[in-house]
Amino acid sequence: MIFTTTLLTSCVKLLLVPAYRSTDFEVHRNWLAITHSLPINKWYFESTSQWTLDYPPLFAWFEYLLSFVAALFDKKMLNVNHINYSSDETVLFQRLSVIFTDLVYTIGVYKCCAALQKSWRKDVVLPILLITNCGLIMVDHIHFQYNGIMYGILLISISYILQGKHLKAAFWFTILLNMKHIYLYLAPAYFIYLLRHYCIKGPLTFKNVVSRNTFKTFSLLGSVVISVFLATYLPFMDHIPQVLSRLFPFKRGLCHAYWAPNVWAIYNTADKIGFFIASRSGIHFGNKSTASMTGGLVQEFSHSFLPNIPPMVTMLLTILCMIPAMVKLFFLNKQATNFIRCMVVCGLTSFLFGWHVHEKAILMPIIPLSILSIMETTDARMFLLLSTVGHYSLFPLLYPLSLLSVKVLLLLLYSVYAFHSLYKMYPLSICSYTLPLLSPLESIYVLGLGAIFLYENVIHHLLGLHSQLPFLPLMITSVYCAIGIIYSWVSYYIYFLKYNGVHVRTKSNKMNKVE
């Protein structure tokens, strides 16, 4: 099933080769050129293009290896001075490189499925839910990025957690951190789980915590993590500050080009509404900037009505909101699914409160939640809700009208399969007029996405507002999706905090415990 699903999905990806591509296409082409034509001591200093190298060194080496294959297609793409170069050969190579490296994602799916006890749920449903994830297709194979290989490494790490092979899990997660540092948001879950169930074995007693065995396992775990970091950063040791300044560019502002549907989308909306009302009332705000936060460009800006949010505030909010989940995970049993649930909570928390969050980061909680969706009813319900609204929130990334039918079709096909297959596992419907597994309110909300889509693509233009209020459809989409994601976060967080660590067994849920 995994091979067949991968093959069919790859055929769909091939059809998308000539599709619209974002500026990320040029970003990665430029990184190919930088790593291929310059010595490593200049990789993180090169600034001919505005799309400077800002991923960790392991991803830079990944681009370096790809560049040798790229040279076989078109050597001109490897010239740093060829800004916005996009020959047919270049497009073909970069598209094929994403499809090929998705094999790592397939390996991750295979290993996760193999780590679970045999059932049709993990042999059929789970591979399809993971491999055909419409968000990954939209982001990687239309918008253009290399998230597939990243999530493949994450799934490999999760598979080792499921098998109780903790050092291997830590190794692969550290590899992931050194390829894309955004996964730091998941690090607290790894740290707490490995500390409690690998380092501190047995009951939580003072003698156990300070025992020689605990010190030994902690040292072994630390050596694995530190070794990967040393191997990654040693070649760049003489300019580590420059590398770090590229990895953490806090000057980019609170929000990304488009509003990721999080609390800051709601905050930005409140700021715009407050500024509008105050302006109509004759209140002026001096020299405060009114820069647009919906224009599609990464830029610095100031809020016009509400206080500006500095990076430290977002960091503190994220940490504080994660603490209850960390405490809960520490005292739960070693069942691996508890770790994955905590990972979902961490991913959602960072998405909602983080600094300069990309819309694509919603995949960070959705993909692990896909694994849990075949475990219990509540996990399945939250997956259906979060995946539907989260994938819809990616629509603004694919803004050309030519992609309208493509993105709608991708979301509908994926959502229909997800609802159908999970309903077969958990034949639960609150009443006859609700969507499978969802409550009436949740059903109304999900169906409301259709109204949002209709307004954005039809009604807004019919009302003649596209010239006066061009930002309004994007703002409505961001806020509406933010409401659903915040609801999912609160609901799932409460569920996790109340969870007793044991799978609930019902007639419709006979999945055995996964240790």
N, C-alpha and C positions, 0 to 999 in steps of 0.2 A: 504493500500500500504506500509506503514512504517513497519508494522508487517511482511508482506510477504517478503519484501526486506531484513529485518534484519534476518529472518529465513534462507533464501537462502544464504545470505552472510556468516552466521555463519556456514553453512554446508561446504562452501568453506574453511573457516578458520580451521575447524576440519580436513580437508584433509591435511592441512599444518603442523599439529602437529609434524610429524617426520622430517620436513624439516630442512635445515641448520639453525643454530642459531649463532649469533655473541657473542663477549665477554660480551655484555650487559646481556646475560642470566646469566652468572656467577656474574655479578655486582649485579643484583637483588636477586639472591640466597644468596649472601653474606649479603646483606642488611636485608633479612629475618632473617638470623642467628644473625646478630648484634642486631637487635631490639628485638628479641625473647629471647636471652640468656644473654644479658648484661643490667645493669641498665642504665637509660636514661642519667646519667651524664658521661657515657663512649661511647655513640653512636658516637659522633663526634670526639673522640680521638682514637678509635679502628683503627689499621693499620696493622693487621696480613696479610690481603690481600692488594694488590695494589689498589683494587677497593673500596676505602674508601667511606663512606656515604657523598655525596655532594649535596643532594637535601634538600630543606627546611623542617622544622620539621613536617608539616602536611603530607608530603609524607612519612616521617619516621613512623608516626603513622599509615598511610595506610599500610605500609609494616608490621608493628607490628600486625595489625588485620589479615592480610593475613596469618601471620605465624602460627596462631592457626589452620587454615584450613590445612596449609601445614603439620602440625604435624600429621594429620590424614592420609596423603599419605606416608610420609617417614620422621621420626624424624631426621634422619642422616643429612638431608639437612640443619638443623638448628644448626649445629655445626660450629662455626667460624673457626675452624682449618681444616675443610674439604674443602680445596681449589680445585676448579674445579670439585666439586662433581656433577654428573649428572646421577643419576639412572633413570630408565624408569619412576618410580613413580614421581620423581622430575620434569622430562620433562613434563609429563602429567599434573601435577598440575600447573606448571607455564604457560603452554600454555592455559589451561582451565581458569586460573585466568584472563588472558588478554581478552579472549572471553567473560567471564562473566561480567567483569567490563566495557566492551563496551556497556552494557545496559545503562550506564550513557550517552554515546554518542547518543544512540537511543532516550533517553528522551530529550536530547538537540535538536535533529533534530525535534522531535515531537513538542516541545514547539515553536521552530522557525517557523515551518510550520503553527501551530495554530495561531501564532501572525500575520500572513499575511492574506490579504483578500483572500477569497476562489476563487480558479481557478485551472484548471488542471495543471498549471505550478507548483504550490506549493504542490498540492496533489499527483502528479505523478513524475514530472521531478526532482524537488528539493530533495525529499527523496532519489531517486536513485543516484543522483549526490553526495550527502553527504555520505550516508551509504556505497556505493560501492567504495568510493574513493580508488583508487588502491595504492596511496602513503601510506595511513594508513595501508593497508593490507601488503604491502611490509615491512614497517618499524616495525610494531607491531607484525605481525603474522609469519614473516619469520626472519627478522633481530633480533627482540625481544625488545619491549619496552611497556610502558603503556601510549602511547599518546592518545588513544581513550578516556579514562576517563578525561584527561586534556581538550581535545577539546570538550567533552561533557559539562563540566562545563563552558567553554567559550561560547558555543552555548546557554546554559541556561541563562547566563548573557546577551547575545545579544538579546535573546527573551524578556527579561524584558525591555531592551532599546526600542525595537520595540513597546512594550505595554505602554511605558511612565512610568514604575515603576522603577524609577531611584535608589532608595535606595536598592532595591533588586538586581538590576544590579551591583551596587557597592559592595554589600556584596559578591555575587558569584565571582566577579572578584578578590576581595581580597582573598577569599578562594583559587582561582587558583594561585595567586602570592605566597601564602604560601605553595603550593604544588610543583610548579616549577617556579623558579625566572626568567626564560628566558622570561616570558610573561611581564616582566617590559617594554619590547620594545613597548608594546601596551598601557602602562599606560598613556603616554601623550595624546592620543586620548580620553581616558576616562576622564582624568582630565579636559581638555578643554571643552568637551561636557557637562559634569555634572556641571562644574562651570558656563557655560553660560546658560544652559537650565534647571538646577535644582536650583542652588543657586541664580543666577541673573535673575529674571523673569521680563519680560517686556522690554521696550526700554533701550538702554545703556546710561543712564544719571547718572551724579554724585550722584544725590539723590537716584536713584535706587541701585547703586552699594554699597553705604554705609548705606543702609536702615537697619532697625531692622530685617526685614524679610530675607534679604540676609544673615545677620549675623547668624540668627536662622537656616536657611537651610544649610549654610556652616558648622556650628557647628554640626548639626545632621549628615551630610554626613561624617564629620571628625570622629565623635564618632563611626560610624559603621566601618570605616576602621581601626581606632586605636584599637577598641575592638577586632577585629579578630587578629591583629598582637600581641596584648597583650596576648590573649588566646593561641596563637601559641608559642610564645617565652618565656612566663613566666616560664615554667618548666626548661628552659635552661639559665635562667637569669645569673647564676654565671659563665657561660663560653660562652657568646655571641661572643666575639672576635674569639674564636675557630670555632664556627659555621660559622661565616662570612668568615673566611679564607678558609673554605671548599667550601662555595658557590661561591666565587669569586677567583678562583685559576689562577691569571694572569700569573703565571710562565709556564702555559701550552703552550704558544706560540700563534702566530698570527692565524695559521690555525689548523684545526682539522686533524685527521689521513689522511683522503682523502680531496682533495681540494673541498670545497663547491664552487659552480659556482658563485662567486661574484667578486668584483673588485680586491680582493687580489689574486684570481686565475690568473687573467691577470697580476697582478704585479709580482707574483712568476714566471710566464712564461717569462716575460720580464727580470727578474733577471737571470734565467737560460740561456736565449739566450745571454744576455749581457756578462755573465761570460764565456760562450763558445767562443764567438767572441774575447773577450779580451785575453783569454788564448791562442787562436790560434795566436794572434798578439804578444805574448810574454809578456803580462802585467800580473804581479803577484799581489796578494792582501794580502800579509803577512800571518797572522794567522787567517784570517776570515774563519768561519766554512762553510763547504759545505754540511751540513747535508741534507739528502733527506727529502722532504716534501711530498713524495708520498708513503712512505713505509708502511703505515697502522698502525703505532704506534703513540700514543700521545707523543710528545717530544719537547724539546726546540731546536731552531735552529736560525741561523743568515743568513741573505741574503748575497750572495756572491759578488754581483755587485752593486745592488741598496742599498740605506740606509735602515736600519732596521726600522720597524714601531712599536713604543711603544703603549701600551694600550690607553694612553691619546689621541693620534692622532685619533684612531678609534672612541673613545667616542665623541670627538669634531666634527668629520665629521658626525657622526650619528645625533647628536643634531642639528647641523647647517642645515643639509639636511631635518630635520623634521620641522624646524621653519615655512617655508612658508605654509605647510599643516596645522599647528596648527593655524596660523593666519586666514587662509581661513575658517577652521571649526568654529572658534570663531564667525565669522561674517555671517555664513550661517544660514538659518532657522533651526528649531528644527526637521526637517524631519530625521527620524532615519537612513535612508539609507546614508545620508551625513556622519554620524558617522562611518558607516561600511566602506565607501569608504576611509575615513581617516585612519581607522584601517588597511586597505590593504596597504596604502601608508607607514604607520609606519612599518608594518611587512616586506615589501620589502626593505625599507631603512636600517633597522637594519640587514637584511640578507646580503645586499650588502657591508655594511661598518663596521659591528660589529667585535669584537675581538673573536677569536676562535669559529667561527660560525660552527655549525653542519649542514651537508647536509639536515638533517631532518627538519630543521627550515623553509624550503621553504613551508612546509604545513601551516605555520602560516598565510601567505597571501592568499594561495589557498583556504582554507576552508571558510573564510568569503566571498571571491570573488564568491564562489559557490552560495551563497544566492543572491548576486547582479546579477548573470548571468541571472536570470529570470526577471530582472527589466527593463533593457535597452540594446539596441544593442551594444553599446561600451563596457559595462560591460561584455556582453556575448563574444564579440570578444577577449577581453583581458583575460578572463577566459580560453578560448580555447587555446590561445597561451601559457599563463603562466602555465596552468596545464599540457599541453603536454610536454613542455620542462622541467618543474620542476619535474615532475614524472620520466621522462627519466634520469634526473640527479641523481636519487637515484639508478640507475642500478649498479654503482661501489660498493655499499654496499653489494649487493648480487652477489659476484664474482664467487662462484663455478659454474662449467660448467653445473652441474645437474639442476641449477636454470635458465638456459638460456631461455628455452622455457616457463617456468612459468612466469617470469617477463615480457617477450615479450607479452604473451597472456593476462596478467592482464592489461598492458598498452593499447594494441590494443582494447580489449573489452570496456574498459572504455572510451577511446578516440573516438571510433566509435559511441558509444551511445551519448556522449557529443556533438559531431559535428552534429549528426543526429537530436537529440531532440531540440537543440538550433536553428538549421536551420529551423525546423518546426515552431518555434516561430517567427523567424526573417528571412524570405525567401530572404536573401540578398546574392548575389554572384557578385563580381566585374566583372568577366567574366567567361566563361564556363570552363576554365582550372585552376581555382583557387579552393582552399579548401573553404567550406562554411564560410562566414563572414570574411575571411581573405583576405588581399591584395595579389597581385602577389608576392611581395617580402617576405611577411610573409609566404605564402604558400611554396615558394622555401626553406625558412629557415626550416620550420617544416619537409618537405620531406627530407631535408639534414640530419636529424637525422638518417635516414636509411643508408646514406653513412657513417656516423660516426660509426654506429653499425657494418656495414660490414667491415670497416677498422679494428676496434678493435678486432673483433672475427675471421676474416679470413685473410685479406690482410697483417696485421702486422706480422702474423706468416709465411705466404707464402714468405714474403720478408726476413725472417730470422732475424728480428730485436728484437725478444722477449728476446734474451739473451743480446744484446748490449744496447738496449734502452727499458728496461721493463716498464719504467714510461711513455713512450710516449702516449699510448692509453688513459690512465687516464688523462694526461695533456690536450690532444686534446678534450676529452669529457668535462672536466671542463671548458676550455676556450670557446668552442662552446656553451655550455649551458649558460655560463656567459653572452655571447653576447646577447642571447635571453632574459635572465632575466633582464639585464640592459635596453634593448630596451623596454621591458614591463613596467619597472619602470618609465622610462622617459615618455613614451606614456601615461601611466595611471596618472602620476603626473600632466602632462599638462592638461589632461582631467578633473581632479579633480579641478585644480586651475581655469579653465575656467567655471566650472559647476555653473549654476545659482540656483541650489537647487530645481528645479522643474523637474519632469519626462517629457521627451519628448513623445508626443503622436503621434503615426503614425498608419496607418492601420494594420501594423504587430505588433504593440506594444500598446495594450490597457490596460496595467496594471495600476490600480488606484494607486494614491499616498498612500504611507505608512507613517502615522504620528507616 
